[in-house]
């Protein structure tokens, strides 16, 4: 089977061809201001190098930063009504209460409360008031809202109110995008609600981007289905991505970590991914990124959807270096590295120039950095190494040194004797780990629910139910039946709730199921 993995970064767009589990070709091109242009160039280069037949490609997997960039920039966001079912509770903390004012204004600032919601065991707080909701909906539409984010207290336990409200919106505002919090986030009302509002506000961008990506692949003569990478290292089809763009936010570092595991064979390790602008450090457990256990801030907004536990620093191959070598980043030449770096005849001293001057890499014209002082080069690289070692140290859970896999085009900045590392691995194709991670991604399903566990028998029954639901979600999302396995189970007793309540999280993954025409099955699972 042929599959293509593409990763669109801030500096480079990478594409790889995977044939029967092995890398058959790889291309790295500059990311363009119009991001699809880089994909077109990468696909053309890949076909020119390998001569693959587009008709033989079974699937195309893409990791993209389109959506997170749109949120951070506050650009092209859809006016969104955030509607919560919780009254008489939560009145003191209405939706959007903790959002930065510029971002709150960018999404329209439409915040509404309705009666309703459920207790942890599924009992109603207040009945659903249809007249009240219809009145709120009319006010939101009159105020200019074009997208809707619905949240309800404990909706992961009982989503009845969110689903009823969605049906009414479909009736009153046909075609309007609706995001439901029980499909987006985990337990924790404010974080789940914030993630849902972000998702709804990206609906216009999602329509444009997913349509553009599918069109770009089709124009390259490839008729295979297109999938996008998710935050947890699994896949979603193009339609699911259109409805859940927040699921792509951390796909870049996640793809790199999955690619690092595939290339190095190290399933439990730290991964240092150095790109052109930033460095991401994460930890792999059994081949999958360790997930963040706490709420994650995105563009200044607290969220609680699935995100990898990653630390980032503004150091990359294109980072500006001060004249004395003491400061690297945060400014970067980004995708203009081949124009601005000294080794390419430019006028800006970058981290790549230091690596070339030190003999760590053969990039551009080394004679153009021959005049750099040894002290500047040595001090600059040493400081970079110290900052990377600090990130690895912060990610370790014990004092024991851990193996470190260095990937990404800028990983020439990672020293072989990195403090805190038992050894530093640089696998073949290390510069393409992100695209490889996209190409090998699996399909996943996840359950995050609160169960009432009165005794050991009820506990086992609850765990079995959660495991089966996770497997079913993975299969519904496109995993091949029989290939799905449970990769993570987490139990957290909730002492503050009555009835021996326990929060159970289960994650299952499986291989992408493709039929004879190269089509992946897709559903509304949690992939």
Backbone torsions as a table, in degrees:
resi	resn	phi	psi	omega
1	UNK	NA	136.4	175.2
2	UNK	-99.4	135.4	172.8
3	UNK	-138.9	151.6	-179.4
4	UNK	-119.3	131.6	175.1
5	UNK	-112.7	134.6	-179.3
6	UNK	-130.4	134.6	175.1
7	UNK	-127.0	123.8	-179.9
8	UNK	-101.5	107.1	179.1
9	UNK	-104.0	178.3	-179.9
10	UNK	-69.8	-24.2	-177.9
11	UNK	-111.3	-47.4	-176.5
12	UNK	-124.2	153.1	169.0
13	UNK	-112.9	120.7	-176.6
14	UNK	-110.1	144.0	176.2
15	UNK	-136.8	137.0	177.6
16	UNK	-131.4	149.5	174.3
17	UNK	-109.3	122.8	179.4
18	UNK	-108.1	122.9	178.2
19	UNK	-119.2	115.3	178.6
20	UNK	51.2	44.5	175.0
21	UNK	81.7	9.0	179.8
22	UNK	-128.8	149.8	179.9
23	UNK	-75.5	116.3	-178.3
24	UNK	-101.1	-12.3	179.5
25	UNK	-175.5	152.1	-178.9
26	UNK	-150.4	141.0	-179.4
27	UNK	-138.6	136.2	175.6
28	UNK	-121.2	123.4	179.4
29	UNK	-128.5	165.1	178.4
30	UNK	-74.7	137.6	173.1
31	UNK	-70.0	138.3	-179.3
32	UNK	-101.4	162.0	178.4
33	UNK	-58.5	-40.0	171.1
34	UNK	-91.7	101.2	-164.3
35	UNK	-57.4	-33.7	-178.9
36	UNK	-64.2	-23.4	178.1
37	UNK	-62.2	-38.6	176.9
38	UNK	-65.5	-35.6	178.6
39	UNK	-67.3	-42.7	178.1
40	UNK	-58.4	-46.8	-179.7
41	UNK	-63.4	-42.6	-178.8
42	UNK	-64.7	-43.9	179.7
43	UNK	-65.3	-40.0	178.6
44	UNK	-64.5	-41.3	178.5
45	UNK	-65.9	-39.9	180.0
46	UNK	-64.7	-41.2	179.2
47	UNK	-68.7	-37.5	178.1
48	UNK	-65.5	-36.2	-178.7
49	UNK	-76.9	-37.2	-172.1
50	UNK	-108.1	-22.2	-178.4
51	UNK	68.6	25.4	-178.0
52	UNK	-65.0	151.5	177.3
53	UNK	-90.7	117.9	-178.5
54	UNK	-54.8	-29.4	-178.8
55	UNK	-68.6	-19.4	-178.6
56	UNK	-88.6	-9.3	-178.4
57	UNK	-73.8	125.9	-176.9
58	UNK	-88.5	-28.8	-177.6
59	UNK	-162.6	150.6	174.8
60	UNK	-121.5	123.4	-179.5
61	UNK	-112.2	131.0	-174.5
62	UNK	-126.6	133.7	169.6
63	UNK	-108.9	128.7	-174.1
64	UNK	-137.6	152.2	177.4
65	UNK	-105.8	11.2	-177.9
66	UNK	-51.7	-48.5	-168.4
67	UNK	-75.5	-44.4	179.0
68	UNK	-65.2	-35.4	177.9
69	UNK	-64.5	-42.0	179.6
70	UNK	-61.7	-39.2	179.7
71	UNK	-68.7	-48.2	-177.8
72	UNK	-60.6	-39.1	-179.4
73	UNK	-80.9	-11.3	-177.1
74	UNK	62.3	35.0	-171.0
75	UNK	-109.1	135.2	173.1
76	UNK	61.2	28.5	-180.0
77	UNK	-79.9	143.8	-177.4
78	UNK	-84.5	131.3	174.2
79	UNK	-55.8	123.3	-168.9
80	UNK	-126.9	136.7	174.1
81	UNK	-96.7	120.4	175.8
82	UNK	-94.5	113.7	-176.0
83	UNK	-120.2	122.4	-177.5
84	UNK	-116.0	136.9	174.1
85	UNK	-100.7	105.0	-176.1
86	UNK	-157.8	-20.6	-175.5
87	UNK	-57.4	143.6	11.7
88	UNK	-83.4	1.1	179.3
89	UNK	-82.5	166.3	171.1
90	UNK	66.6	11.0	-178.3
91	UNK	-60.0	-31.5	-177.2
92	UNK	-72.1	-19.2	-179.0
93	UNK	-126.7	77.9	-178.4
94	UNK	-69.3	166.0	176.7
95	UNK	-55.9	146.6	178.9
96	UNK	71.3	10.6	-173.6
97	UNK	-62.8	-31.1	-175.8
98	UNK	-106.5	16.4	-178.4
99	UNK	-82.0	144.2	170.9
100	UNK	-59.9	139.0	-173.9
101	UNK	-57.7	-41.0	179.6
102	UNK	-61.1	-39.8	-179.3
103	UNK	-74.1	-37.1	177.0
104	UNK	-58.9	-43.3	179.3
105	UNK	-68.0	-35.4	-177.7
106	UNK	-64.6	-29.3	179.1
107	UNK	-95.7	2.3	175.4
108	UNK	104.6	-21.1	178.5
109	UNK	66.8	25.5	-178.0
110	UNK	-86.2	109.7	-175.7
111	UNK	-126.5	128.4	-175.8
112	UNK	-140.3	146.9	177.1
113	UNK	-122.2	138.7	176.0
114	UNK	-129.8	159.6	175.6
115	UNK	-71.9	147.6	176.9
116	UNK	141.0	-155.6	-177.4
117	UNK	94.9	173.8	-177.4
118	UNK	-135.8	159.4	170.9
119	UNK	-80.7	174.3	-176.3
120	UNK	-62.6	-24.6	-178.5
121	UNK	-96.9	9.4	175.3
122	UNK	95.5	-4.1	178.6
123	UNK	-73.7	143.7	-179.4
124	UNK	-68.1	140.3	169.1
125	UNK	-79.4	-48.2	175.2
126	UNK	-145.5	150.9	178.1
127	UNK	-65.8	156.5	176.2
128	UNK	-69.6	124.6	-179.2
129	UNK	-104.0	96.2	-174.4
130	UNK	-63.9	-40.3	179.9
131	UNK	-62.6	-41.4	178.6
132	UNK	-62.1	-45.3	-177.9
133	UNK	-65.7	-41.6	179.6
134	UNK	-61.9	-36.8	178.5
135	UNK	-66.5	-42.5	177.0
136	UNK	-62.2	-42.4	-179.5
137	UNK	-61.8	-41.9	178.9
138	UNK	-63.5	-41.6	179.0
139	UNK	-64.6	-40.3	-178.9
140	UNK	-64.2	-44.4	180.0
141	UNK	-64.8	-41.8	179.2
142	UNK	-63.3	-29.9	179.9
143	UNK	-81.5	-5.2	175.2
144	UNK	108.6	4.2	179.3
145	UNK	-68.4	134.5	177.8
146	UNK	-118.7	-7.5	178.4
147	UNK	-136.2	154.9	-172.4
148	UNK	-133.0	132.9	177.3
149	UNK	-115.8	115.5	-176.5
150	UNK	-107.2	129.3	176.6
151	UNK	-134.6	148.6	179.7
152	UNK	-143.4	143.5	-179.1
153	UNK	-58.7	127.8	-179.9
154	UNK	56.8	36.5	177.3
155	UNK	-65.3	-25.7	173.2
156	UNK	-62.5	-20.9	176.3
157	UNK	-88.0	-43.2	179.9
158	UNK	-143.6	109.8	-175.5
159	UNK	-95.4	14.8	-172.9
160	UNK	-54.6	-46.6	-174.4
161	UNK	-68.3	-40.1	178.5
162	UNK	-63.4	-41.1	-179.2
163	UNK	-69.0	-40.4	177.6
164	UNK	-63.7	-42.7	179.8
165	UNK	-64.3	-39.1	179.5
166	UNK	-62.6	-37.9	178.6
167	UNK	-65.9	-37.7	178.8
168	UNK	-67.5	-40.3	177.4
169	UNK	-62.0	-42.7	179.0
170	UNK	-60.8	-30.7	179.6
171	UNK	-78.2	-44.4	-174.4
172	UNK	-86.5	-32.4	-177.8
173	UNK	-129.5	71.7	-175.2
174	UNK	-55.8	134.5	177.0
175	UNK	85.2	-7.3	-180.0
176	UNK	-70.6	135.2	178.3
177	UNK	-69.1	137.7	-179.3
178	UNK	-129.4	130.1	175.8
179	UNK	-113.3	132.8	-176.9
180	UNK	-110.8	129.3	-171.6
181	UNK	-64.8	-30.4	-178.4
182	UNK	-69.4	-16.5	176.8
183	UNK	-92.6	-12.8	-171.0
184	UNK	-104.9	-54.6	-171.1
185	UNK	-116.6	-170.5	-177.2
186	UNK	-108.5	-169.2	176.3
187	UNK	-58.9	142.9	-176.5
188	UNK	116.5	100.7	-167.8
189	UNK	-60.0	-52.6	-172.1
190	UNK	-66.1	-43.6	178.9
191	UNK	-64.9	-40.9	178.7
192	UNK	-66.9	-41.2	179.5
193	UNK	-64.4	-43.5	179.4
194	UNK	-60.4	-43.7	178.7
195	UNK	-61.7	-36.3	-179.1
196	UNK	-69.7	-39.5	177.9
197	UNK	-65.3	-42.1	177.0
198	UNK	-59.2	-45.6	-179.5
199	UNK	-59.4	-45.6	-179.4
200	UNK	-64.8	-37.7	-178.3
201	UNK	-69.5	-17.1	179.6
202	UNK	-94.5	9.9	-173.4
203	UNK	-63.0	-40.9	178.3
204	UNK	-65.5	-44.9	178.8
205	UNK	-61.3	-40.7	-178.2
206	UNK	-63.6	-41.6	177.7
207	UNK	-59.6	-45.9	-177.2
208	UNK	-67.2	-46.6	-174.1
209	UNK	-69.7	-48.7	-177.9
210	UNK	-63.6	-39.8	176.4
211	UNK	-63.4	-41.0	179.3
212	UNK	-66.1	-40.8	179.5
213	UNK	-65.5	-44.9	179.5
214	UNK	-62.7	-41.0	-179.6
215	UNK	-66.6	-40.4	-179.8
216	UNK	-61.9	-44.2	179.0
217	UNK	-65.4	-42.4	-179.7
218	UNK	-63.6	-38.6	-179.8
219	UNK	-67.9	-18.6	175.0
220	UNK	-83.3	3.6	178.0
221	UNK	86.2	10.5	-178.1
222	UNK	-99.3	121.1	-178.9
223	UNK	-99.0	0.1	-178.8
224	UNK	-67.0	155.8	178.3
225	UNK	-66.2	151.1	-179.9
226	UNK	-107.1	133.0	177.2
227	UNK	-122.4	151.7	175.0
228	UNK	-112.9	147.9	179.9
229	UNK	-79.9	145.8	178.8
230	UNK	-105.3	171.6	-178.2
231	UNK	-61.2	-27.0	-174.4
232	UNK	-99.3	8.5	177.3
233	UNK	91.4	7.6	177.3
234	UNK	-108.0	179.5	-173.2
235	UNK	-109.5	156.7	168.0
236	UNK	-139.9	148.0	-179.6
237	UNK	-76.8	171.7	-170.9
238	UNK	-64.1	-33.2	179.6
239	UNK	-72.3	-41.3	176.8
240	UNK	-62.9	-40.1	178.2
241	UNK	-63.9	-36.1	178.1
242	UNK	-62.6	-35.5	-178.6
243	UNK	-88.4	-19.0	-176.6
244	UNK	-134.0	61.8	-177.4
245	UNK	-62.6	-25.7	-179.7
246	UNK	-63.4	-19.4	-177.9
247	UNK	-70.5	-6.1	-178.6
248	UNK	-101.0	-5.0	-166.7
249	UNK	-53.5	-42.1	-176.3
250	UNK	-108.5	23.9	-176.3
251	UNK	-66.3	-27.5	-179.9
252	UNK	-60.6	-62.7	178.4
253	UNK	-62.7	-32.6	178.7
254	UNK	-64.0	-45.8	177.7
255	UNK	-59.5	-41.7	-179.7
256	UNK	-62.6	-41.1	-179.9
257	UNK	-68.2	-41.5	177.3
258	UNK	-64.9	-40.4	177.0
259	UNK	-64.2	-37.3	178.4
260	UNK	-63.0	-41.3	178.0
261	UNK	-63.9	-42.7	-179.4
262	UNK	-63.3	-43.5	-174.9
263	UNK	-76.8	-36.6	-173.9
264	UNK	-94.9	-22.3	-174.5
265	UNK	78.5	2.2	178.7
266	UNK	-89.2	112.0	-176.0
267	UNK	-91.3	-19.7	177.5
268	UNK	-129.7	106.6	-173.7
269	UNK	-169.6	175.4	170.1
270	UNK	-97.7	145.2	179.1
271	UNK	-120.6	128.0	175.6
272	UNK	-110.9	110.1	-177.2
273	UNK	-107.4	109.2	-177.3
274	UNK	-106.1	113.6	178.1
275	UNK	-98.3	-155.3	-179.7
276	UNK	-83.5	-23.4	-174.5
277	UNK	-121.6	-37.2	-176.1
278	UNK	-134.0	163.4	172.3
279	UNK	-119.5	130.6	177.2
280	UNK	-114.5	134.5	178.2
281	UNK	-122.2	125.2	178.3
282	UNK	-137.6	178.9	-178.0
283	UNK	-126.8	135.0	176.2
284	UNK	-97.3	135.9	171.3
285	UNK	-124.7	114.5	-178.1
286	UNK	53.8	38.0	173.5
287	UNK	88.4	-5.4	179.5
288	UNK	-119.0	147.7	-179.7
289	UNK	-61.9	138.6	172.5
290	UNK	-65.7	129.9	-177.1
291	UNK	-85.9	149.7	177.2
292	UNK	-65.8	133.1	-178.7
293	UNK	-89.8	-16.9	-179.4
294	UNK	-109.7	173.8	176.3
295	UNK	-63.5	145.3	-177.9
296	UNK	-111.2	131.8	178.9
297	UNK	-87.1	126.9	178.3
298	UNK	-122.8	115.7	-178.3
299	UNK	55.0	35.0	178.7
300	UNK	83.6	7.8	-179.1
301	UNK	-115.7	129.6	179.3
302	UNK	-75.2	130.3	178.9
303	UNK	-134.0	166.8	178.6
304	UNK	-137.3	29.2	174.8
305	UNK	-84.9	173.6	-173.8
306	UNK	-62.2	119.3	177.5
307	UNK	-140.8	143.1	176.5
308	UNK	-72.4	154.1	177.0
309	UNK	-81.8	98.8	-173.6
310	UNK	-131.5	137.3	170.2
311	UNK	-108.1	138.0	-177.0
312	UNK	-126.3	150.9	175.9
313	UNK	-141.6	147.0	-176.2
314	UNK	-81.6	66.0	175.0
315	UNK	-131.9	127.3	177.9
316	UNK	-154.9	-180.0	-178.3
317	UNK	-61.5	-27.1	180.0
318	UNK	-96.4	6.0	-177.0
319	UNK	-64.4	139.4	175.7
320	UNK	-67.1	141.7	175.7
321	UNK	-118.9	133.1	-179.6
322	UNK	-68.2	163.8	-175.9
323	UNK	-61.4	-25.3	179.0
324	UNK	-99.1	0.4	178.0
325	UNK	78.1	3.1	-175.9
326	UNK	-81.1	-20.8	-176.2
327	UNK	-127.5	130.2	175.8
328	UNK	-126.4	125.8	-178.1
329	UNK	75.6	-177.7	-0.2
330	UNK	-78.1	-14.5	-179.9
331	UNK	-64.0	145.5	-178.5
332	UNK	-143.9	150.4	174.8
333	UNK	-78.3	-12.0	175.5
334	UNK	57.8	-133.0	-176.7
335	UNK	-72.8	-1.4	177.3
336	UNK	-96.3	21.5	180.0
337	UNK	-54.2	-44.4	-176.8
338	UNK	-73.4	-4.6	175.0
339	UNK	-105.1	-37.3	-169.3
340	UNK	-98.5	-29.0	-176.6
341	UNK	-65.6	149.5	-178.7
342	UNK	-60.2	-39.0	-176.0
343	UNK	-68.0	-12.6	176.5
344	UNK	-108.5	15.9	177.5
345	UNK	87.4	10.7	-180.0
346	UNK	-85.2	-168.1	-175.1
347	UNK	-119.4	8.0	-176.4
348	UNK	-115.4	123.9	175.7
349	UNK	-72.3	123.9	-178.6
350	UNK	-122.8	170.1	177.0
351	UNK	-62.5	-33.4	177.0
352	UNK	-61.8	-39.0	177.9
353	UNK	-60.3	-39.8	178.9
354	UNK	-64.3	-43.0	-178.8
355	UNK	-64.0	-40.9	178.8
356	UNK	-67.0	-42.5	-179.8
357	UNK	-63.3	-30.1	-179.7
358	UNK	-86.1	-2.7	179.7
359	UNK	82.4	13.1	-179.9
360	UNK	-80.2	-19.8	-176.1
361	UNK	-147.7	152.2	176.5
362	UNK	-113.9	83.7	-176.4
363	UNK	-128.9	134.2	178.8
364	UNK	65.4	-145.5	-177.8
365	UNK	-109.4	103.2	-176.4
366	UNK	-61.5	-26.2	-178.5
367	UNK	-64.4	-22.7	-178.1
368	UNK	-74.6	-13.7	176.5
369	UNK	-117.0	13.4	-179.9
370	UNK	-65.1	-22.6	-177.4
371	UNK	-87.2	-3.7	178.6
372	UNK	-68.3	138.4	-178.3
373	UNK	-68.4	146.8	179.1
374	UNK	-62.9	-33.8	179.9
375	UNK	-64.7	-44.9	179.7
376	UNK	-61.5	-46.9	-178.8
377	UNK	-63.5	-47.6	-178.1
378	UNK	-64.6	-45.8	179.9
379	UNK	-64.7	-41.1	-179.3
380	UNK	-62.7	-47.0	-179.5
381	UNK	-68.5	-35.1	178.9
382	UNK	-64.2	-41.5	179.7
383	UNK	-66.9	-38.0	176.6
384	UNK	-62.6	-45.1	179.1
385	UNK	-60.3	-38.6	179.6
386	UNK	-64.4	-40.8	-178.8
387	UNK	-70.1	-35.9	177.4
388	UNK	-69.2	-40.2	178.6
389	UNK	-63.0	-36.0	178.6
390	UNK	-63.6	-40.4	178.8
391	UNK	-64.1	-44.8	178.8
392	UNK	-60.8	-41.9	-179.1
393	UNK	-62.8	-38.2	-180.0
394	UNK	-70.1	-23.4	-178.7
395	UNK	-89.1	-15.3	-179.4
396	UNK	-73.0	148.4	178.2
397	UNK	-102.9	-0.5	176.4
398	UNK	-148.9	171.3	-179.6
399	UNK	-77.0	-10.0	-177.9
400	UNK	-68.9	132.2	176.5
401	UNK	-58.7	147.5	-178.2
402	UNK	-120.9	149.6	173.1
403	UNK	-66.2	142.4	-179.2
404	UNK	-121.6	128.2	175.2
405	UNK	-103.5	120.1	-179.3
406	UNK	-97.4	121.5	-179.3
407	UNK	-135.0	173.7	-179.3
408	UNK	94.7	153.1	-177.8
409	UNK	-61.0	-26.2	-179.5
410	UNK	-94.5	9.6	-176.3
411	UNK	-69.6	-3.9	171.1
412	UNK	-62.0	-14.2	179.0
413	UNK	-82.7	-11.8	-178.9
414	UNK	-84.1	119.8	-179.8
415	UNK	-71.9	153.8	179.0
416	UNK	-68.3	-24.2	-178.3
417	UNK	-108.0	46.4	-178.0
418	UNK	-61.0	123.0	178.9
419	UNK	-59.4	138.9	-179.7
420	UNK	89.7	-7.3	-179.9
421	UNK	-103.5	132.8	175.5
422	UNK	-70.1	-32.2	172.7
423	UNK	-164.9	156.1	178.0
424	UNK	-111.4	120.5	-178.9
425	UNK	-101.7	134.7	175.9
426	UNK	-125.7	86.6	-174.5
427	UNK	-70.0	163.3	174.4
428	UNK	-60.4	144.5	-177.8
429	UNK	64.0	26.9	-177.3
430	UNK	-59.0	-31.1	-178.3
431	UNK	-71.9	-13.4	-176.9
432	UNK	-112.1	17.8	-174.1
433	UNK	-58.8	-34.6	-177.6
434	UNK	-65.4	-46.0	179.2
435	UNK	-68.1	-36.1	177.6
436	UNK	-64.8	-41.1	177.3
437	UNK	-59.9	-37.0	176.5
438	UNK	-66.6	-42.3	-175.0
439	UNK	-67.4	-29.3	-176.3
440	UNK	-99.3	3.6	-173.8
441	UNK	-59.9	148.9	179.0
442	UNK	-104.3	-177.3	178.8
443	UNK	-108.8	138.4	-175.0
444	UNK	-128.1	163.8	172.9
445	UNK	-141.0	143.0	-177.3
446	UNK	-137.1	145.2	175.6
447	UNK	-124.2	134.2	175.7
448	UNK	-138.6	98.5	-173.8
449	UNK	-138.1	161.9	174.2
450	UNK	-103.8	126.0	178.8
451	UNK	-114.4	149.8	172.1
452	UNK	-93.2	118.3	-174.1
453	UNK	-119.8	105.2	-177.0
454	UNK	-90.8	-27.0	-179.2
455	UNK	-153.5	178.7	-177.3
456	UNK	-60.2	-36.4	-179.0
457	UNK	-66.1	-44.1	178.9
458	UNK	-64.7	-34.0	178.9
459	UNK	-63.4	-48.1	-179.9
460	UNK	-62.9	-39.2	178.8
461	UNK	-64.4	-39.6	178.9
462	UNK	-65.1	-43.1	179.5
463	UNK	-64.8	-41.7	178.3
464	UNK	-62.6	-41.8	179.5
465	UNK	-62.9	-42.8	-179.8
466	UNK	-66.5	-40.8	178.9
467	UNK	-61.9	-46.0	-178.0
468	UNK	-65.2	-38.3	179.2
469	UNK	-65.7	-39.3	177.8
470	UNK	-64.1	-43.0	177.6
471	UNK	-62.2	-44.6	-179.4
472	UNK	-62.2	-38.7	179.6
473	UNK	-66.7	-38.9	178.5
474	UNK	-63.9	-43.5	179.3
475	UNK	-65.0	-42.7	179.4
476	UNK	-62.6	-29.2	-178.5
477	UNK	-84.7	-4.4	176.0
478	UNK	123.6	3.4	178.2
479	UNK	-74.7	146.6	178.9
480	UNK	-73.0	122.6	178.1
481	UNK	-55.3	138.6	-178.2
482	UNK	95.1	-19.8	179.6
483	UNK	-98.4	-6.8	-173.9
484	UNK	-80.2	135.5	176.4
485	UNK	-138.0	153.1	177.7
486	UNK	-80.2	126.9	-178.4
487	UNK	-112.4	-12.8	-178.9
488	UNK	-157.7	132.8	174.8
489	UNK	-133.1	131.0	-178.9
490	UNK	-136.2	129.7	177.2
491	UNK	-117.8	131.1	177.8
492	UNK	-131.1	105.4	176.0
493	UNK	-62.0	135.9	-179.1
494	UNK	-105.4	89.3	-173.5
495	UNK	-65.9	-22.4	-177.4
496	UNK	-82.9	-2.8	177.5
497	UNK	-111.0	147.2	179.9
498	UNK	-76.4	166.2	171.7
499	UNK	78.1	27.5	178.7
500	UNK	52.9	48.3	-179.8
501	UNK	-71.7	139.0	179.3
502	UNK	-135.6	131.7	175.1
503	UNK	-87.3	127.5	-178.1
504	UNK	-120.4	127.2	174.9
505	UNK	-119.8	128.8	178.7
506	UNK	-133.4	135.7	178.3
507	UNK	-123.0	133.9	177.9
508	UNK	-127.2	145.5	177.4
509	UNK	-135.7	154.0	177.7
510	UNK	-153.4	170.2	180.0
511	UNK	-75.0	146.4	178.6
512	UNK	-61.8	126.2	178.7
513	UNK	-90.7	120.8	179.6
514	UNK	-121.2	135.5	177.5
515	UNK	-85.7	-175.1	-174.4
516	UNK	-60.5	-26.6	-179.7
517	UNK	-88.9	7.8	179.6
518	UNK	78.0	21.6	-177.8
519	UNK	-100.4	133.8	176.9
520	UNK	-88.1	138.4	173.9
521	UNK	-72.0	145.2	-176.8
522	UNK	-139.9	147.8	176.3
523	UNK	-153.1	-165.7	-177.3
524	UNK	-98.0	34.3	176.1
525	UNK	-74.3	-172.7	-173.7
526	UNK	-95.5	31.7	-177.5
527	UNK	-78.2	NA	NA
